[in-house]
Amino acid sequence: MAICPKCKEEIEHLNNYVSGEAKYIFDGESYNQDGDFQNNEKVNDYECPECQEVLFTDEEKAKEFLKNKDELTNIMEEKMKQIKENKNVS
């Protein structure tokens, strides 16, 4: 799992907030989207789902952060194993 650099919580995903426009048809009771969402590229925030702090504004950096979560987990597990083995030697 990835670790949020701001709140230090373990996270599996990021929340993405994007600004733009969407057209809806309102018939007096319900809304139906008509067409695609149009991104205006003013906001593209990737936030921690735990602390809601913006971690990235770039999709590639967000992808890299989440892609590396497995690698970081493996490194941490290996370090914990080494620490435990060193404690057993003393």
Legacy VTK file of the C-alpha trace (Angstrom):
# vtk DataFile Version 3.0
C-alpha trace
ASCII
DATASET POLYDATA
POINTS 90 float
0.000 0.000 0.000
1.018 3.559 -0.583
1.602 5.848 2.391
0.224 9.373 2.262
3.158 11.755 2.731
0.913 14.231 4.578
-1.115 12.136 7.069
1.028 8.944 6.945
-2.059 6.719 6.497
-1.952 3.681 4.213
-3.974 4.279 1.045
-4.896 2.132 -1.949
-6.199 4.860 -4.236
-6.443 8.601 -4.737
-9.604 10.664 -5.174
-9.525 12.671 -8.408
-11.434 15.952 -8.660
-11.793 17.553 -12.091
-13.551 20.770 -13.021
-15.589 21.178 -16.153
-19.088 21.141 -17.545
-21.726 18.565 -18.255
-25.084 19.136 -19.869
-28.125 17.619 -18.162
-31.726 17.477 -19.273
-34.112 18.131 -16.385
-37.724 17.040 -16.905
-39.052 18.354 -13.619
-38.293 15.157 -11.703
-34.967 13.733 -12.773
-31.726 14.656 -14.471
-30.245 12.809 -17.466
-26.801 13.626 -18.767
-26.792 14.673 -22.419
-23.341 14.300 -23.932
-19.891 13.933 -22.462
-18.282 15.749 -19.565
-16.138 18.625 -20.855
-12.961 19.079 -18.817
-11.947 22.746 -18.613
-8.519 21.768 -17.198
-8.748 24.319 -14.356
-8.781 21.699 -11.581
-7.265 18.223 -11.688
-6.488 17.336 -8.080
-5.480 13.917 -6.795
-6.271 13.811 -3.080
-5.596 11.418 -0.237
-8.866 9.638 0.620
-7.981 9.822 4.330
-6.934 13.455 4.902
-8.290 15.037 1.683
-5.012 16.844 1.072
-3.999 17.372 -2.557
-0.981 15.181 -3.279
-0.728 15.660 -7.049
-2.129 17.760 -9.879
-0.546 15.634 -12.583
-1.953 12.243 -13.639
1.456 10.755 -14.448
2.805 11.583 -10.986
-0.330 10.128 -9.386
0.063 6.940 -11.454
3.720 6.648 -10.497
2.893 7.117 -6.808
0.260 4.354 -6.908
2.395 2.093 -9.118
5.249 2.238 -6.637
3.040 1.293 -3.693
3.734 -2.422 -4.177
7.453 -1.811 -4.464
7.426 0.285 -1.289
5.449 -2.389 0.546
8.013 -5.007 -0.436
10.883 -2.798 0.718
9.168 -2.126 4.060
8.419 -5.814 4.612
12.038 -6.715 3.873
13.300 -4.024 6.284
10.929 -5.236 9.027
12.146 -8.792 8.501
15.764 -7.652 8.839
14.968 -5.726 12.023
13.220 -8.740 13.553
16.110 -11.047 12.605
18.623 -8.634 14.177
16.602 -8.550 17.423
16.607 -12.354 17.597
20.419 -12.483 17.276
21.060 -10.330 20.368
LINES 1 91
90 0 1 2 3 4 5 6 7 8 9 10 11 12 13 14 15 16 17 18 19 20 21 22 23 24 25 26 27 28 29 30 31 32 33 34 35 36 37 38 39 40 41 42 43 44 45 46 47 48 49 50 51 52 53 54 55 56 57 58 59 60 61 62 63 64 65 66 67 68 69 70 71 72 73 74 75 76 77 78 79 80 81 82 83 84 85 86 87 88 89
